[in-house]
Amino acid sequence: MAGRAPQQTDVEGVAGGVGLTALLVAAARAIETHRHDSLAQDVYAEQFVRAASACTDWPVRIEQVPDGDDNPLWGRFARYFGLRTRVLDDFLLQSVRTDVRQVVLLGAGLDMRAFRLDWPSDLVVFEIDRAGVLAFKQRVLTDLSAAPKVKRVPVPVDLRADWVTALTTAGFDPAAPSVWLAEGLLFYLPSTAETNLIDTVDRLTTGGSALAFEAKLEKDLLAYRDSPVYTATREQIGIDLLQLFDLGPRPDSAGDLTTKGWSTSMHTPFEFTRRHRRGPLPEPNDALEGNRWVFAHKPRS
């Protein structure tokens, strides 16, 4: 990473709403990066936080948080995002060890995997997100003179629009194996939109492809409104996640994929906390207890 520090800039897409959550995750990844026992490294994350006027006073190191790891937002919740980053990094890298050379990031946000990870040299990473988010991202990357490690193809389109045409026009080949990631995306979508998205991924993939996504299983998200994680996020940075999440019943997307012939596995984040020996563990009134990470593979014919 080279070049001058990015200038303060906001464009439509990251200054509020769901776009602001991309900056929350970037701040969490920055904090994780600076930890002595870091699970994932993202040296660009801090630059996004510093470039957006909406979060100039957010911490990028745990030492900048007065109560440190006891802070529900910048301690436990940020560590959750760090763990999630590591687990999904591992999934993606494992998935491209065969002949998969296409990665599709759905709702890519400020994901820097095209820059961070050691991919096969002939791989292509497609990043789908709204134009405003990708424009902000590109401004920061241009200021940093940052170069991806593999071919990176931004696809500026809203997932509520015809993103399939945009993706295939950008060079995605449905006949070749691919790996897909929906990180922190589906619970912002109405149930029908999630079902349509999963159906579309199935339609656009051939045997040998893979998909990872995050789901929430709570029947009533509002029951956790006063949980430490949601309360701290509201009070400390003004993001009310429960206003952004779709509160309707969630579909069984893992079950739908199984019905379509995929092999799926569903895990709690706490399983990976125990595996890596760091990260959040269950606690009372836990807003994370319904979170699941789902890994799916489409068998070859």
C-alpha positions, 0 to 999 in steps of 0.5 A: 500500500502506497500513496498519500492518506485519503482525503475526507470524502463521502458519496451516496452509499456509505454516509448512512443506512446499510452503507454505514454498516460497511464502515462499521465492519471496516472499523472492526477489521482495523481493530482486529488488524492491530491486535497482537493475536489478530485473526485477520489482516486488513491494512486498508480497513483503517483508511476507509474509516479515516476517509469517511466524515461519518466516522472520524471519531471511531476507533481503529485500535482497541487501545483507543477504546476507554473500556477496551474489550469490555466495550460491547461494540468495539470489543465483543462485536468487533471481535465477532467481525474479525472472526467472521472475516477469518472464517470466510477468508479460509472458506474462499481460499479452500474453495479455489484450491481446485479449478474454481477461478471466479469469486462473486462477492454479493453486497461487497461493501468495503471487502478487500479480499482481492487485495489481501488474499493470496489467490491463484494468479488467474482468478477473477473477483467480481464485486457487486454493490451499489454504485455509491459504495463502490465509488467511495471505495474506488476514491480511497483506493485511488488515493492509496495507489492500491493494486489488487493481487488478481483481476478485480471487476467492480459491478455497480448494481443494486441487488434489487435490480437486474444484477445478473445481466450486469454480472454476466456482461462484466465477464462472469461465466455461468458454465465455469465453477464459481464461489460466492459470498454473501457476508452480512447481507441476507438479513437486510433483505426481505424474505422473498428477496433472499429466496430469489437471490439464493435461487439465482445463485443456484441458476448461475452456478455449475457443479463444483461451485460453492457458496457461503452466507450468514443467516439469522435464526431468531423468530423475533429479532426485537426480543434482543433490542436491549442486548449489549451489542445492539444497545452499544451500536445505537448509543455509541455510533448511532446505527440501529441495526434492528431498524436496518434488518428486515424483521419478517420471517426468514426463509430456510435458505440452507434447506432450499439449497439442500433440496436443490442438491447442494451439500450444506453445513450450518455453524454457530460463530462460537464453534469457530471461537473455540477452534481459534481460541479467540472471539465471542462466546455465548452470553445472556441476552445475546444478539449473536446467538441466532447468527449462523454461518452456512457453507454450501457446495454444489456437487459435480454431475 
